[in-house]
Amino acid sequence: MSDSTNETIATVGLGTGGPEVGVQGLGCMGMSWAYGPTQDEAEARATLERALELGVTLFDTADVYGFGRNEEFISPFVRANRDRITLATKFAIQRNENEPFGNQRIRNDRPYIRQAIEGSLRRLGVDHVDLYYMHRRNPEVPLEESVGTMAELVAEGKVKHLGLSEVTANELRAAHAVHPIAAVQSEWSLFSRDVEDGGENSVVATAAELGVALVPYSPLGRGFLTGSFVNAERELGEDDFRRRQPRFTGDNAAANAALLAPLRTIAEARGATLAQIALAWVQQQAQVHRLAVVPIPGTRTRARIEQNTAATRIELTADELAALEPIAAQVVGARYADMSATSAGRA
């Protein structure tokens, strides 16, 4: 399964009434921000094209990624393939470029949302966004104001579908009552499973009930699940934001690396990569929880996009799923140094 292929991936509806997209999307953030400088921009642009050839149609960015430069980076590709792709971007995280990473404000108010969409449309060079996410939730602003303003953008034709990121089950339910939500983007992987917490009132169960798709970001644990780190803290560049994340630092990194043993065993038995097995697990949660699941792993290379999309054709056995089940509960360190802006921080 680790060999590249020209076989295109399957498609799925992105929530009730949402667009039809490939069952795996592409997170574009790392192409120009957060994971250190992109050494080969031509290869990154070729990766966008290769992804589309393989059936990836959901392309994900945000206005905060590189302070708008990520939207500008993918703009030529977006404009050249506008009718073939589903374009997703986000608003809500306001940062000053000169401030340290982590210094940010969460803006969900009506004036800011209107300002943000105009900026994104200008940078992307388009007249509408297919999926517009509220990137983070500010509990001080009523959801009726935030989602109501987003609904106005739909009525005006600037946005086609609405999404939320890192919201709780109750927040999703309240927002959906204001306007239909097509997708919730949250971290979900073998290392991060808090979206499943809460039983019938979990984010996943609520999304399934409402017909909302789950779009897992960081489905490879920000690269940890690829097995590529021996000493993560030492191997990451100074401008790589993972150096400040608890799971990648100190003794935590070594402890978490040891958790990959069952993943490695399954990958070796199948002739696949660790990343492919980790992605196959995320993809298979669609069957487990009976909802649309469209992970958005990021990459800058064509070889990786070929491997990642091949993972959509791996079906793990019950025994393999059981072997992977205990991993998340043993992970050391929180997802972020400050979890207050995440759904888990408000649950």
N, C-alpha and C positions, 0 to 999 in steps of 0.2 A: 504493500500500500504506500510505501514511501516514495515510489517513483513518480515523476511528474506525469501529467496526463493532459490530453486536450478535451477530455470529457467535461461537459458543462454540468454545473450543479443543479439540483432541483429548485423549485420555487415554492413560496408559501405566501399567504395573505398576511400582511402586517397589521394584525388586529382586525376586528369586525369593521368592514367598510374601508379598510386601509389598502394601500397599493400592493400589488403582487411583486415580491422581491426574491432574489436568490436567498437560499436558506443560510448563507453566510455572507456577511457584509465586510466592509473594510474600514477600519479606524485609521484616519489619516493624520492624527495628531503628531505621531512620531516622525512623520516625513519632514517636519520643519521645526519641531519643538519638543522639549522635555527630556528626550533620551540622548542628548548630545547632538553635535552638528551632523548634518547629512553630508557624507563625503562625496556622494555621487548623485547629484540632482537628476541627471539624465536617466539613471537607473530607477530612481523613485518615480519619475514621470512614466517610464516604461512599465512600471509595476501597476500603475493605475489602468493603463491600457490592457495589460495582460489579465488583470482581475476581471475587467468587463468581458474579455474574450471567453473567460472561464465561467461566466454566468453570474458573477458578483455584480449586483446592481444597486445596493445600498451603500452609499459613500458618506462617511460621518466626519464632521468637523465641528468647530465651535469658535465663537468670536474671541474667546480668551486665549486660544492656542496661538502662541507667538504674537499676541496682541493684534490679531487680525491677519497676520502674515500667512497663517495656514490656509485661511479662506482664499487669500490671494494666490497662494501656491497652486491650489487645485482648480482655480478659476478657468484656465485655458482648457483643461480636460472637461470640466463641467459644461462649458459653453459649446464645446465641439460635440458633446454627446448628450445634450440636454434632454432629448426625448427618449433616451434609452436608460437613464439612470434615475434613482430616487435619491435626492439630495437632502441630507439632514444637517442642520446646524443648531446652535444653542445660544441662549442668553442667560444672564443672571450673575456671573462672576465678574466683578469689576476690580481690576488691579492696575496699579501704576507700574510701568515698566522698570522704574528705578527702585522699586521696593523689593525687599527680600521675598523669596518664594514663601507663600503661606500668608502673607499680608494681603488680605482681600476683603471685599465687601460683597454681600449678597443682595442684589437688587431685583425685586419682583414687582416694583410699582409701575403703574400705567405709563407715566412719562418715559421711564427708562426702557420699558419694553418697546415702545414705539421708536425711540431713538436707536435701540439695538437692531431692530429688523431693518431699518433703513441703511444702517452701516453694513450689515451682512449682505444685503442685496447689492449694494454698491461694490463691495470688495469681490463678491462672487461673480458679478457681471450678469445677473439674472433678474427676472421680474417677479419671481416667486420662489419660495422654498417648499419642498414637498413635505418635509417633516420638521417641525419647529419645536425644540425642547426647552422647557424651563430647566436649566442646568443644575441649579440647586435651589432649595426652598428656604425662604425667609419667613419663619412662623409669625413675624410681626405684621406681615401684609396678608390680608384675607385672601384665601384662594379665589373667592368670587371676583376680586379685583384683578388678580393675575390671569386666571384662566379666562375671565370675561374679556380682558383686553386681547388675549391671544385669539379668542373666538371672533373678535372684531376683525382681526387680520385675515382670518379665513373668509369672512363675509366680504372683505375688500379684495380678495384674490391674491394677497401677498403670501399667504400660507395655505397649503392644502390640508394638512393633517397636523394634529397636536400630539406632543409627547411630553413626558416628565422624566426627570432623572433623580435618583436617590430620594424617592418619596416613600413614606410609610403606606401600609395598606389603607388606613383610614384617610390619609391625604389623597390617595388614588381614588377612593370611592367618592370623596367629596368633590374632587375636580371633575370626575366623570359625570357627575350630576349637573355640572355647569355646562360642559361641552364634551362630546365623545373624545376619549383619549385613545389614540391608535397604538402607542407603545410606551413602555417604561424602560428606561435605560438604567441598569444598576450593575454593580460589580457582581459577577457570578462565575465561579470556577471551582475546581477541586480544592483550592485554598480559601475560598470566600463563599460561604453559603448562608449568610444571615438573611437573605431574601426568602429563605425557606422557613425561618423561625416564626412561630406563632400559630402553627396548625392551620385551621380554617381561616384565620385572620392574618395569614402571612401575605407578603407582597405577591408571591407566586400564585397562591390559591385565589386571591382576590382578582388578580389579572386574568386567570383562567375563567373565573366566574363572569367577569365583565366582558370577556372577549378582547382583552388587551394583550398585545404581543410583548414578550420580554426580549430586550436587546442587551445581552451581557457585554459589558466592556471589561477589558483586562481578563479575557477568558484563559489566558496563559499566565495569570499571576504576575503580570508585567515582566514576563520573560523567565520568571523563576521556574515555571513548569516545563520549560524546554530542556532543563538540565544543563544549561550552558555555563552556569556560574560555579566556580570552585570556591572563590572567596569574593562574594558579590561586592562587598564594600570596597575592597581593594581594586577590583576590576572595573568599577564604574567610574566614568570621567567626572571631573569636578562640576560640570554643568548638567549632570544627569540627576534629575530630581529624585530618583530612587535612593540616592545616598542618604536622603533624609527620612526615608520610610522605615518604620520599626522592623519590618520583616527582613530587610536587607542589611541590617546593621548588627555588629558585634556577634555575640553568641547566638542571637536569633537566626542569623543567616545559616550558620552551621547546623543548627537543630532542624531548620526547615529543609535544608538540602537532604538530610537523612530521610525525610518523609517520602522522597521520590522513589524509594526502592520498589514498591509494588507497581508503580507506573513504568519503571524501567523494565521490570520482568515481563509485563504485558507487551510492551513495545518490542522487546527483543523476540518474543515468541511469535509476534505477528509480522516481523520485518518492517516495522513502522518506526517513526520517531516518537519521542516522548510528547512532543507538541501535538502530534496527530491523535494520540490516545487521549490527551487532555481535552482537545477540541471535540473529539468524538463523544466524550462524556457530556460536555455541555450540550452538544446537538441532541443527544439522546434524552435530555431532560424534557424535550417537547413531548415525547411519548410517555415519560414517567408522570408528568404533571398535566398532560392534555391541553397544551396551549402552544401557540407559535413561539419559537425561540430562534432568534437570528443573532448569533454572536458576531462581534466586530473586531477580530484580532487585527493588530496593526503590523505592517511590515514595510520595508523599503526596497525589497528585492523580488524579482520575478520567480526565483527558485522557491522562496518561502511561500509566495501566494499559491504556487502550484501544489506544494506540500499541504498547505492549510486547507485548500478546497478539496483535496483528495480525502481529507478526514471526514467529510460529510458522507462518504460512502463506507465508513467503518461502523459496524454495529457490534457493540460490546455484548458479551454473554452475561448471564446472570451472575456467574462466578466472578467474572472480571469486575462487574459493577460492585459486587460485595467486597472484593479486595481493595477497591478504591474508596469505599464508603468512609472508613475511619480517618482519612487524611485531614480533612478540614478541621476536625475537632482537636487535632494535635498541633496545628500551626501556632507558632509563637510570634507574638507581636500583632498589633492592630493594623488595619488596612492603611490608615493614615496616622500621623502623629497627633493630629487633632480630628477626632471623629464627630465633632459637633455638627458639621454640615451634612453628614450622611444620614440615611434613613435609620441606621442602627443607633445613631446618636440621639434620635428622637423617639425611638420605639419604647 
